[in-house]
Amino acid sequence: MRIHTPGFFHRHLFKALTLSVSIVTTLAGPAMAAPSDGLPLQPSITSAMAVQSVMLSVARAGQRLVAVGERGFIIVSDDNGSTWRQVSSPVSMTLVKVRFIDDRQGWAVGHAGVILHSQDGGLSWSKQLDGVQAAEIELQEARQALENPGDAEKARERLSQAQQLVDDGPDKPLLDLLFLDARNGLVTGAYGLAFATHDGGLSWQSIRSRIDNPNGLHLYSIERAGPDLFIAGEQGTLLRSSDEGQSFESLASPYEGTTFGLQATGSGSIVAFGLRGKAFESRDRGQTWQRLDTLQPITLTSGLRLDDGSVLLTDESGRVLRFTDGASTASVLPVPQPGYFTGMAQAANGDLIISSARGMLSSAVAVQSSEHDQ
């Protein structure tokens, strides 16, 4: 299978695919048995360099900012990004994405199939799932599917894929997550991994069989826009759910290349972005797409909807692009320290906070200028 890894950001996401383990209530059907204890926990080291390390995602939890990155590092800021401090993490593998649904409840996902949960605004974290447990869930559900009447060939193929996951070990990263509320959430990842929870992450169920992805392509992003959920990934993979994840249908993609991110807009449309500066917006629930002009063919790495409704995109060269609602051409916002940007959040005071290969960047200039930049 071909893996697209254009540049530093996505090479880093998949570094764990070549590492050994040593280094490193359901929507439908009966509840699954609890998986084993999974990977032995190796907490992240405490390091004065954590705040300057590669950070891959940042999110806002009330007044606090929380960022995650390499070596399981988790850092927080209580002064709108002016200063950061490290907090304990139960894992030492790279964390790829963090999201919060309110000022207390948040989740993070990363390499080795790890899912972490915080109930106190990111100050402490516990592991909910890892790659060993995820593979066991896939195998158990595949065996059950083989016992039920239906498409026997499809069931045998699913069993073969599940067994391969177990044999490979926990080397498959989870890449994105979306919680609809404190109990119902979904995660997506490499090689078609996709799981759902309906009890806040205490138990997880594979939703791989609901997704039209027979080749196990990487699922990079999941996002909600209005009543719909969207998943995007490798080789033009684009899916939509209109029933909160109970089923997904394939959509005609505007681009055959890889889509690394999805971002809902203030008006309820959805923006898909990825390789070589390709970005598209749909205002009709993914039925049709309009090309957005990102000015240069540079891979786009993250998106953010600002409080004013405009959408920002970052790219691997360190640009921050802004699209006002309805605009099809980007404006470039001034950023004092361009770099390999990987994620964005808006602080409680309105400042733009950016995660990067060199830690965190706070840029009041970018957001302030966006109010006048047309």
C-alpha positions in Angstrom: 0.0 0.0 0.0 1.3 3.4 -0.9 1.7 5.9 2.0 1.8 9.6 1.3 4.3 11.3 3.6 5.0 14.7 2.1 7.4 16.6 4.3 8.2 16.7 8.0 4.7 16.7 9.4 3.4 13.5 7.9 6.7 11.7 8.1 6.6 12.3 11.8 3.0 11.0 12.0 4.0 7.7 10.6 7.4 7.2 12.2 5.9 4.8 14.6 4.8 2.4 11.8 8.4 1.2 11.7 9.1 1.0 15.5 8.8 -2.1 17.6 6.6 -2.3 20.6 9.6 -2.1 22.9 10.3 1.4 21.7 7.5 2.6 22.0 -23.3 0.3 24.9 -22.6 0.2 21.0 -24.3 1.8 18.0 -25.6 -1.6 16.9 -25.3 -5.2 18.1 -24.3 -6.7 21.4 -21.7 -5.1 23.7 -18.2 -6.4 23.2 -16.1 -8.1 25.9 -13.5 -5.8 27.5 -10.1 -6.2 25.9 -7.0 -7.1 27.8 -4.8 -4.6 29.7 -3.0 -4.0 26.5 0.4 -2.4 26.2 2.5 -2.0 29.4 2.4 1.7 30.2 5.7 3.6 30.0 5.0 7.2 31.1 6.5 10.1 29.2 9.7 11.5 30.7 9.7 14.8 32.4 11.9 17.2 30.4 12.6 20.9 30.5 12.7 20.6 26.7 9.2 19.4 26.4 7.8 22.9 25.6 10.3 23.2 22.7 9.7 19.8 21.3 7.6 18.8 18.2 4.0 19.5 19.1 1.4 18.1 16.7 -1.9 19.5 18.0 -3.4 22.1 20.3 -6.9 22.6 21.7 -8.7 24.9 24.0 -10.3 23.7 27.2 -12.2 26.6 28.7 -9.5 29.2 29.6 -6.7 26.7 29.3 -4.7 25.6 26.2 -3.5 22.0 25.9 -1.0 20.7 23.3 0.3 17.2 22.6 3.3 15.9 20.6 6.3 13.6 20.4 7.3 11.2 23.2 3.9 11.5 24.7 4.6 15.1 25.8 1.5 17.1 27.0 1.9 20.8 27.8 -0.7 23.3 29.1 -1.0 27.1 29.3 -3.2 29.1 31.6 -2.1 32.5 30.3 -3.3 32.3 26.7 -0.1 30.7 25.4 2.4 33.1 27.0 3.9 30.3 29.1 3.6 26.6 29.0 4.3 23.8 31.5 4.5 20.0 31.1 2.0 17.7 32.8 2.2 14.0 33.3 1.4 11.7 30.4 0.8 7.9 30.9 2.4 7.1 27.5 5.7 7.8 25.8 4.7 7.4 22.2 3.8 10.3 19.9 0.4 11.9 20.4 -1.1 13.3 17.2 -4.4 15.0 18.0 -6.2 16.5 21.0 -9.7 17.8 21.3 -12.0 19.0 24.1 -15.8 19.2 24.2 -15.8 21.6 27.2 -13.5 23.0 29.8 -12.9 19.6 31.4 -13.5 16.7 29.1 -11.0 16.0 26.4 -9.3 13.1 24.5 -6.1 12.6 22.7 -5.0 10.0 20.2 -1.7 8.9 18.7 0.8 6.2 17.8 0.4 2.6 18.8 -3.4 3.0 18.7 -3.4 5.1 21.9 -6.5 6.9 23.2 -6.1 9.1 26.3 -8.8 10.9 28.3 -8.8 13.9 30.7 -11.6 14.9 33.0 -9.9 18.0 34.5 -9.1 20.2 31.5 -5.9 18.4 30.5 -4.1 18.4 33.9 -4.2 14.6 34.2 -4.7 11.8 31.7 -5.6 8.1 31.7 -5.3 5.6 28.9 -8.5 4.2 27.5 -7.3 2.1 24.5 -4.1 1.0 22.8 -3.1 -0.9 19.7 -3.1 -4.3 21.4 -6.6 -3.8 22.7 -7.8 -2.3 19.4 -6.5 -5.4 17.4 -8.3 -7.7 19.9 -11.5 -5.8 19.4 -11.2 -6.1 15.6 -10.4 -9.8 15.8 -13.3 -10.6 18.1 -15.8 -8.7 16.0 -14.5 -10.3 12.8 -15.0 -13.8 14.3 -18.5 -12.9 15.3 -19.2 -11.6 11.8 -18.0 -14.9 10.3 -20.5 -16.8 12.4 -23.5 -14.7 11.2 -25.3 -15.2 7.9 -24.3 -12.7 5.2 -21.5 -12.1 2.8 -19.1 -14.9 3.7 -16.3 -13.7 1.4 -16.4 -10.2 2.9 -16.4 -11.7 6.4 -13.4 -13.9 5.7 -11.5 -10.9 4.3 -12.3 -8.9 7.5 -11.1 -11.8 9.6 -7.8 -11.9 7.6 -7.3 -8.1 8.1 -8.1 -8.4 11.8 -5.6 -11.2 12.2 -3.0 -9.2 10.4 -3.5 -6.4 12.9 -2.9 -8.8 15.8 0.2 -10.2 14.2 1.6 -6.8 13.4 1.4 -5.6 16.9 0.4 -2.1 18.1 2.2 -0.2 15.4 -0.9 1.6 13.8 -1.4 5.2 14.8 -4.8 6.8 15.4 -4.9 10.2 13.7 -8.1 12.0 14.6 -11.1 12.0 16.9 -14.5 13.6 17.2 -16.7 13.5 20.3 -20.4 14.5 19.8 -20.9 14.7 23.5 -19.4 13.3 26.7 -20.4 9.8 25.9 -20.4 9.4 22.1 -17.2 9.6 20.1 -15.3 8.3 17.1 -11.7 7.9 16.2 -10.0 7.2 12.9 -6.5 6.2 11.9 -4.0 4.4 9.7 -4.9 1.4 7.6 -8.7 2.1 7.9 -8.8 1.9 11.7 -12.1 3.4 13.1 -13.7 2.9 16.5 -16.7 4.3 18.3 -17.6 4.7 22.0 -20.9 5.3 23.7 -19.8 5.4 27.3 -17.1 8.1 27.2 -14.4 5.8 26.1 -14.8 3.1 28.8 -15.4 0.6 25.9 -14.8 0.8 22.2 -16.3 -0.9 19.1 -14.9 -1.2 15.7 -16.9 0.6 13.0 -14.7 -0.5 10.1 -17.5 -2.6 8.6 -19.6 0.6 8.3 -17.0 2.4 6.2 -16.5 1.8 2.5 -12.8 1.4 2.6 -11.9 -2.2 1.4 -8.2 -1.4 0.8 -7.7 -0.1 4.3 -6.6 3.4 3.3 -5.5 5.8 6.0 -8.3 7.9 7.5 -6.7 11.1 8.4 -9.6 13.4 9.5 -13.1 13.3 11.0 -15.3 16.4 11.3 -18.9 17.5 12.0 -20.6 20.0 9.8 -24.2 20.7 10.7 -26.0 17.3 11.0 -23.4 15.4 9.1 -20.1 13.7 10.0 -17.4 13.6 7.4 -14.2 11.4 7.1 -11.4 12.1 4.7 -8.2 10.2 3.9 -5.9 8.7 1.3 -6.4 8.6 -2.4 -9.5 10.7 -2.5 -11.3 8.8 0.3 -14.3 10.9 1.4 -17.3 9.6 3.4 -20.4 11.1 5.0 -22.7 10.0 7.8 -26.1 11.5 8.3 -27.0 9.3 11.3 -24.2 10.3 13.8 -21.9 7.5 12.7 -24.3 4.5 12.4 -23.5 4.3 8.7 -21.2 6.1 6.2 -21.6 6.5 2.5 -18.9 7.3 0.0 -18.9 10.7 -1.7 -17.4 11.6 -5.0 -14.2 13.3 -4.2 -13.1 16.5 -5.9 -9.4 15.3 -5.7 -7.8 11.9 -6.2 -4.9 12.8 -3.9 -4.8 12.5 -0.1 -6.9 14.8 2.1 -5.2 15.4 5.4 -7.8 17.6 7.1 -11.4 18.7 7.3 -12.8 21.9 8.8 -16.4 23.0 9.3 -17.1 26.7 8.5 -19.2 29.2 10.4 -22.0 28.8 7.8 -22.1 25.0 8.1 -20.1 24.2 5.0 -17.1 21.8 5.0 -13.6 22.5 3.8 -11.3 19.6 2.7 -7.6 20.2 2.4 -4.4 18.2 1.8 -1.5 17.5 -0.6 0.1 20.3 -2.7 -2.2 23.0 -1.4 -5.4 21.4 -2.7 -8.4 22.7 -0.8 -12.1 22.5 -1.6 -15.4 23.7 0.0 -18.8 22.0 -0.2 -22.0 24.0 0.7 -24.3 21.1 -0.1 -23.2 18.4 2.4 -20.5 17.1 0.2 -22.5 16.6 -3.0 -20.5 19.2 -5.0 -17.2 20.9 -4.3 -15.7 24.3 -5.2 -11.9 24.8 -5.5 -10.3 27.2 -3.0 -7.3 29.2 -4.1 -4.4 28.7 -1.6 -2.0 30.7 -3.7 0.9 28.1 -3.7 1.0 24.3 -4.2 2.2 23.6 -0.6 0.8 20.8 1.4 -1.8 22.0 4.0 -1.5 20.6 7.5 -4.2 22.0 9.8 -7.4 24.0 9.9 -9.3 26.2 12.4 -12.6 28.1 12.5 -12.1 31.4 14.3 -14.7 32.9 16.6 -15.6 35.4 13.8 -16.5 32.5 11.5 -13.6 32.7 9.1 -11.4 29.6 8.5 -7.6 29.4 8.8 -5.4 26.8 7.1 -1.7 26.2 7.7 0.9 24.7 5.4 4.3 23.1 5.6 6.1 26.3 4.7 4.7 28.2 7.7 2.0 30.2 6.0 -1.3 30.9 7.7 -4.1 31.3 5.1 -7.4 32.9 5.9 -10.8 32.4 4.1 -13.6 34.8 5.0 -17.0 33.2 4.9 -17.9 32.7 1.2 -14.4 33.7 -0.1 -12.7 31.4 -2.6 -9.2 33.0 -2.4 -7.0 33.0 0.6 -5.3 35.9 2.2 -1.9 35.3 3.9 -1.7 36.4 7.6 1.5 37.8 9.0 3.2 35.3 11.4 6.3 36.4 13.2 8.0 33.0 13.2 7.1 30.8 10.2 7.8 27.1 10.6 6.4 23.6 10.2 3.0 24.4 11.5 0.9 21.4 12.7 -2.2 22.6 14.5 -4.1 25.7 15.7 -6.4 26.9 18.4 -7.8 30.3 19.4 -7.1 31.3 23.0 -9.7 32.7 25.3 -8.3 36.2 24.7 -8.7 35.7 20.9 -5.0 35.1 20.1 -4.0 32.5 17.6 -2.0 29.6 19.1 0.0 27.4 16.7 1.7 24.1 17.4 4.8 23.4 15.4 8.0 21.4 15.0 9.6 23.8 17.5 7.0 24.0 20.1 4.2 26.6 20.5 3.7 30.0 18.8 1.3 32.7 20.1 0.4 35.3 17.4 -2.0 38.0 18.4 -1.0 39.8 15.2 -2.4 37.2 12.9 -5.9 37.2 14.4 -6.1 40.9 14.8 -5.1 41.5 11.2 -7.7 39.0 10.0 -10.4 41.5 11.0 -9.2 43.9 8.3 -7.7 41.6 5.8 -10.2 41.1 3.0 
